[in-house]
Amino acid sequence: MDNIRHTRPLAEGFWTVSDGGLSLLGHRCASCGEVFFPRRKHSHCPHCFRQTLEEINLGPEGCIVSFSIVMIAPAGEFYRGPVPYAYGCVDFPVGVRIKGLMARDDLDTLDVGITVTLTVETLYVSDEGMHVETFVFKPQKNAERKSDEAAKPHA
């Protein structure tokens, strides 16, 4: 029997693993400093229209600024993951806000202002037995809420 777990990402190019660990991938405009996630498909910045985008690692940690716990699967069968699940916005220190899933095993510990760490989890198993993975945000152990000032959105 094949004991190898076959996996694929839900979408290619969202994260990377290096000696520094897991990190989301984005773009930063070298001209105006705007940061984007996911990486742009085109080489120009939509803010200043220059072709000066550079690939950057966004890092593994951020701060929850909002979230919602979803109790019923969305209509349309596009979401094949488990229910309930949490979806929210996380601010990263590089100046970008990222929407994504929160780790399923920690729904009770979610709170605005706590620090979360990037991880990768199986979202669902396809009909062919492929584990489809996506990035999720997991609250750090013993995460404490940051001050209200720290939880405010980036300017």
HELIX and SHEET records of a PDB file:
HELIX    1   1 ARG A  104  THR A  109  5                                   6    
SHEET    1   A 6 THR A   7  PRO A   9  0                                        
SHEET    2   A 6 HIS A 131  PRO A 139  1                                        
SHEET    3   A 6 VAL A  96  MET A 102  1                                        
SHEET    4   A 6 TYR A  85  PHE A  92 -1                                        
SHEET    5   A 6 GLU A  61  VAL A  70 -1                                        
SHEET    6   A 6 THR A 115  VAL A 125 -1                                        
SHEET    1   B 3 TRP A  15  SER A  18  0                                        
SHEET    2   B 3 GLY A  21  CYS A  29 -1                                        
SHEET    3   B 3 VAL A  35  PHE A  36 -1                                        
SHEET    1   C 3 TRP A  15  SER A  18  0                                        
SHEET    2   C 3 GLY A  21  CYS A  29 -1                                        
SHEET    3   C 3 LEU A  53  GLY A  59 -1                                        
END                                                                             
